[in-house]
Amino acid sequence: MIIRKAELVDIFEITNILIDEMYSEVGIGEPVRSKVLDYITFLQKDGIIYLLESKIVKKNGGLEIAGMIGAHITQWWWSNQDFLSEDFTFVRKKFRKGRLALKLMGKLDAYAKKLNMPLVTGVFNDVQHERKNKLFSKIYKHFGYIYLGGDLKVIGRE
């Protein structure tokens, strides 16, 4: 599998994957296709999206996307310090056997280092939080990050 930067031609497929597949695993808020498309377009133009391509050829040509990670540069509301803020990391279910999320995170980590700024990342969702907390605590530990995760039901969301 190869990791490459998303191109403008990829934004509709990325949008569809995020809405049709990732949203069911987030469980917070109802996605609005136009808003997702606008944000993915913003990330492709002004941020970064890396796509992890499988070796499976799609019916219409090209390689099937196995996973993706997106981020943008922003600042803390109290500071002028820039940082790279991870927006999403997603590996499609049929490609989850292995270390693909780790590969995507490694690519984003290298990009943040190239920019000479910190990478800020986390998990915010309400579906299978125990599995995700376990997974991401392992991934983040690999990079020397401290992982903070939580259960929205425990903190008051029903």
Secondary structure in CASP SS format (residue, H / E / C, confidence):
PFRMAT SS
TARGET T0000
AUTHOR 0000-0000-0000
METHOD secondary structure of the structure
MODEL  1
M C 1.00
I E 1.00
I E 1.00
R E 1.00
K E 1.00
A C 1.00
E C 1.00
L H 1.00
V H 1.00
D H 1.00
I H 1.00
F H 1.00
E H 1.00
I H 1.00
T H 1.00
N H 1.00
I H 1.00
L H 1.00
I H 1.00
D H 1.00
E H 1.00
M H 1.00
Y H 1.00
S H 1.00
E H 1.00
V C 1.00
G C 1.00
I C 1.00
G C 1.00
E C 1.00
P C 1.00
V C 1.00
R H 1.00
S H 1.00
K H 1.00
V H 1.00
L H 1.00
D H 1.00
Y H 1.00
I H 1.00
T H 1.00
F H 1.00
L H 1.00
Q H 1.00
K H 1.00
D H 1.00
G C 1.00
I E 1.00
I E 1.00
Y E 1.00
L E 1.00
L E 1.00
E E 1.00
S E 1.00
K E 1.00
I E 1.00
V E 1.00
K C 1.00
K C 1.00
N C 1.00
G C 1.00
G C 1.00
L E 1.00
E E 1.00
I E 1.00
A E 1.00
G E 1.00
M E 1.00
I E 1.00
G E 1.00
A E 1.00
H E 1.00
I E 1.00
T E 1.00
Q E 1.00
W C 1.00
W C 1.00
W C 1.00
S C 1.00
N C 1.00
Q C 1.00
D E 1.00
F E 1.00
L E 1.00
S E 1.00
E E 1.00
D E 1.00
F E 1.00
T E 1.00
F E 1.00
V E 1.00
R C 1.00
K H 1.00
K H 1.00
F H 1.00
R C 1.00
K C 1.00
G C 1.00
R C 1.00
L H 1.00
A H 1.00
L H 1.00
K H 1.00
L H 1.00
M H 1.00
G H 1.00
K H 1.00
L H 1.00
D H 1.00
A H 1.00
Y H 1.00
A H 1.00
K H 1.00
K H 1.00
L H 1.00
N C 1.00
M C 1.00
P C 1.00
L E 1.00
V E 1.00
T C 1.00
G C 1.00
V C 1.00
F C 1.00
N C 1.00
D C 1.00
V C 1.00
Q C 1.00
H H 1.00
E H 1.00
R H 1.00
K H 1.00
N H 1.00
K H 1.00
L H 1.00
F H 1.00
S H 1.00
K H 1.00
I H 1.00
Y H 1.00
K H 1.00
H H 1.00
F C 1.00
G C 1.00
Y C 1.00
I C 1.00
Y C 1.00
L C 1.00
G C 1.00
G C 1.00
D C 1.00
L C 1.00
K C 1.00
V C 1.00
I C 1.00
G C 1.00
R C 1.00
E C 1.00
END
